[in-house]
Amino acid sequence: MFPDRPDRRDLGRYLALGQVGLEMVVPVVLGLAADHYLGCSPWGLIVGAVIGLVGGVAHLVVHANKMDANRPSDPERESQ
């Protein structure tokens, strides 16, 4: 069905990126729910957006650094 199946490492990377996306969206949804139920509009949305953005970007940086550390070094690049 799928001629070029990704290996487990690629699937792990895709799941990690999906998790980063959820980390950015879930706090916004929780902030909207807090605004609706507590009547503190727009502060729940603002706080949720800031928390989601900071947390998502921080997690994305961690994953980027981890992928960069696992990448084999390029001898031509090091000689420049």
Secondary structure, DSSP 8 states (H G I E B T S, - for coil): --SS---HHHHHHHHHHHHHHHHHHHHHHHHHHHHHHH--TTHHHHHHHHHHHHHHHHHHHHHHHHHHHHS---HHHHT-
